[in-house]
Amino acid sequence: MSGHSKWSTIKRKKGAKDAARGQLFAKLARAIEVAAREGGGDPGSNYGLAAAIDKAKQASMPNDNIERAVKRGSGDDDGVQYEEIWYEGYAPGGVALFVHCLTDNRNRASSDVRAAMTRNEGSLGEPGSVGYLFEQKGYLLANGAEDAVMEAALDGGAEDVRSSGEQWEVICAPQDLRSVQDTLTGAGISFETAEVTQLPSTTIPVEAGQAMKVLRLVDALEELDDVQQVFANFDISDEVMAQVS
């Protein structure tokens, strides 16, 4: 989606602020714990755990924190048991929101998400109302010449390579993310983002006035402790994104 890479860039800039509050590392550790609990503590055979660890390393999370989170998730250490919940809803302008939560208190998570929606002109939808618009994919944002990126990405198992300004969005199956990363690295191609995400099948163009409202709601949701990520199907042009960023 054309808005995905631009919003990812903004979120990376926000990341330093979140890390200073300790919130980012706490969320990354929670994701690692859940991935280890669901698929085991070996990232070599658990692509979900490998992706969660890679994301933590990209955020400069200390290795000790990562190892403790893996141990808690795999049962080698006592830890809180987190429940995975998905909330679905709408932002201003009819933009679909798919909200991923990991929580030890379902009532708190539900209340906080609902309040954030209500305060920022959004609305919660019924289960299944927007989830069908999103598909789990591996996603990388690569730098380099088109032919080189294309060849390396496809050799690694990528499904698609799309232009995104001066960069390239590389799409693959979630379990192929590590293979694509390794192939790009082996070819000397750098990338800024490598994650398992939810990509929308359709997008909604958003103008400046609505864009501010949409991004304000996304920010409010992402600041909640129980919210891991917020996925949306907005499409904001470079010009509008420059204004609102």
Buried (B, 14 or more C-beta within 10 A) or exposed (E): BBBBBBBBBBBBEBBEEBBEEEBBBBBBBBBBBBBBBEBBBEBEEBBBBBBBBBBBEBBEBEEEBBBBBBBBBBEEEEBEEBEEBBBBBBBBBEBBBBBBBBBEBEEBBBEBBBEBBEEBBBEBBEEEBBBEBBEEBBBBBBEBEEEBBBBBBBBBBBBEBEEBEEBBBBBBBBBBBBBBBEBBBEBEBEBBBBBBBBBBEEBBBBEEEBBBBBBBBBBBBBBBBBBBBBBBBBBBBEEBBEEBE
